[in-house]
Amino acid sequence: MSTVFESSRHRFSRHECARMVEAGIFGPDDRVELLDGEILDRAPQRSRHATAVTLFGDALRAAFDTEVTVRLRLPLSLDEHSEPEPDAAILPESPRDDRDAHPLTALLVCEISDTRLALDRGKKLIASAKTGVPEYWMLDLNAERLEIYREPKGRGYSFAQVVRSDERVAPAFAPGNPVLVRDLLP
């Protein structure tokens, strides 16, 4: 009788990835992020996507002034096995609070999606929900709409809403600061 072994994958930790960077396995030009223990290649930055990231950052900074910190395309240490680099994350603290380590959570995480909708609606949304990020937005450049997810519950969110480009939306933590979705689109 032969024994059949199921193959398994090694789940990398944030610390293992940091050691790989220190050892030169990943350099400054490598575009990778860690999600649920997997090291994923980030999609190339298309012009339309880059424009949307800039517009999103500008719109949120204008809406919130100095109440929050808006981080664009920077690491967020969600748990031991996930350190994504969301297109935008809104933090309740000063940038200097994260001088010695990446932030552990955000008030809101946003992904801007044109070619990787399944990843943004799947693994990235799940990683945010599992770690208690209260709000996750996905700006769908193809459909020109914003998907809003709130109230994390397990591997998803209890509340989901689609907002069209001609509508205004505000994050749950600042309902008095609405943003026109059209202003976020390239």
N, C-alpha and C positions, 0 to 999 in steps of 0.2 A: 504494500500500500504506500503510495507516494504522498508526501505532504505538499499541499499547495499554499504558497505564501502570497498574501495580497500585497501588492506594492503600496508603499506609502510615501508621502512626500515630507520632506523636512520643512517645518514652518520656521522661517527666520524670525529672529527677534529684532527689535530696534537696535539693541546693543551689538548684535552680530553684524548688522548692516553698517553701523558706525565703524566697527573694526575693519570691515571690508573697504570702506572709504579711506580710513587711515592707512591701510596697507597698499592703497593705490589700485585696488581692483576696480573701483568706480572712481572716475575722475570728475573734475568740475564740469566737463561737457557732457557727461552721461546724464540722460534724462530718465531717471527711474524713481519709483516710489514704492513703499511697502504697504500692502493691503492684506490683512489676514494671513500674514506670514509669507506671502508671495511677493517677489520682487518683479514689478511690472514696468515695462517700458512706457514712458509717457508719449502721447501722440505728438508729432511735429506741430509747431505753432503755425497755423495758417493765418494769413493776414486778417481775415474776417474775425477769427477767434481772438486774436491779439487786440484788435480794436474793441471788441466787446468787453474784454477784461479791463481795458483802460476806462471805457465808458462806465462800466459797473463800479469800479473803484471811485471815479470822480463823482458819480451820482450819490453813492453812499456817504462819501466824505462830506459832500455838500449837505445832505439830509441830516447828518448826525453831528456835524461840526466837531467838537472835541469830546463829545460824550463817550465815544468808543474808539477803538483802534481798528482800522480796516487794513488787513494784510492781504496782499495779492501774491499768489503762487509761491507761498512759503510753507514749510513743514508744520504739521499739527500732530503732536504725539498723542494719538487717541487711546492706545493701549500698548501692551508689550509687543504686539505683533502688527500694529498698523501705524504708519506715519505717512499719511497721504500729503500731497501738496495741492490743496484745493485752489481753484481759480481765485476765490475770495473767502475770507473768514473774518467775521466781526467778533472782536474780543472786548470784554468789559474793562480791560486794564490798559495801562500805559505800555508802550513798546519796551520801555526799560525794564518792566517786570519780567520780561522773557530774555534778558540778556544772557543768562547762563544756561538756559534750557528752552527748548521749544515749548509753546503752550500746550496744555493737556486737554483743553476743550475750547469751545467757542459758543457764542450766543447764536450764531448763524453760520452755516457753511453753504457756499454756492459753487456749483460746477456749471461751466458754460460749455454747451455740448453741440457739436455739429457732426462729428464722425464716430463718436463712442457713446452713443445714447445708452446702449445696453450696460456698459460698465458704470456709467453715472447713475442709472436707475437701479443697478444691481449692487455690486460690491461696494461702491462708494457710499451709496445711501445706507446699506446695511451697516457698514463700519460706523457711520455717524449715529445711526439709531442705537446700535448695541452699546455705544459708549455714552449715551445720554445727551448728545447734541440736541438742544430743544427744537431747532428749526433747520431744515435743509431745503435749499432752493436749487432748481435746475433750469437754467435758461436754455431753451431749445431754439437754436438759431435757425434751423430748417423750418420749423412750424411757426416761428416768431411768437413764442409764448413762454410764460414762466410757470413752471410747476412748483407748487409750494407743499412741503410736507412738515407737519408739526406733531407734537406730542409723541415722542419716541416710546415704542412698546416692543420689546424684544428685538427682532431683526427687521423692524419696519416702523411705520408711523401710523397713528390712529386717524390723523386728519390729512387729507390730500385735496388740493384745489388747483385748477388750471386757470391762469389769468391771461387774458388776451393783451395784445400790444397796446390797445387804446384804453386800457384800464390802469388804475393806480393800485398799489399794494404797499403795505407797511409791515415790517416785521412784528411779531407778537410782542417783543420786548419794548417796542416804541411805536405804538399804534397811531400816534399823532404825527408821524414823519413819513407820509406816503411818497412813493416814487412812481412815476409813470413808466410802465414797462417799455414803451417805445424809446425812452431815453437810455435804456440799457442795451438796445440793439444797434448793431453797426449800420 
